[in-house]
Amino acid sequence: MKKNPPSPSILYADDDYESIATLMKLRAPSLILGLVLGIGISLTTSRFEETISKNIQVAFFLPFIVYIADAIGTQTESIYARDLRTGKAKFINYLKKEFVLGIIFAALFGLFAGFITWVWLKNELLSYSIGIATLAAVASAPIIALLITEGFQLLGRDPATSSGPIATVIQDMISVVIYGSICSMILLP
């Protein structure tokens, strides 16, 4: 089956050929939106102040959980955005495979993170919290990345410039909510 080439109506950011003004125009909107939503992540994190103040060790793992979910999502989004431009991407195939990959990575990383936490801090409840939160955040990351990347493609925006900042900030917020909620449920009486 022959794939359709990318839409000629989408202006793709290309540092080799586009002016700095054009690159700014293409990249700035999603970065500005990401900046605003990033402040929202700080506000969201503050909602879990009681959990963090009860066990400061909870704070040790927030960067890890946010990072690992972002790393998974960024891989998905980069590969999909690249293939969209070449006309080789089929959304449903990516959705199926990335869902399975997300579950596999989530299980592996969740088990590893929970085990390392237990070995390091000898805190069973915190270990469960870290393992479960890692599992949930990582499992959601490829799907979020795909949906956002596909959404920008359907809107006629370059998914490489638009989806990265937006998918990252949305995944960060989701990861914080997942982690904070799980820690609150398990660690607070």
Buried (B, 14 or more C-beta within 10 A) or exposed (E): EEEEEBEEEBBBBEEEEBEEEEBEBBBEBBBEBBEEBBEBBEEBBEEBEEBBEBBEBBBBBBEBBBEBBBBBBBBBBBBBBEBBBEEEBEBEEBBEEBBEBBBEBBBEBBEBBBEBBBEEBEBEEBBBBBBBBBBBBBBBBBBBBBBBBBBBBEEEBBBBBBBBBBBBBBBBBBBBBBBBBBBBEBBEE
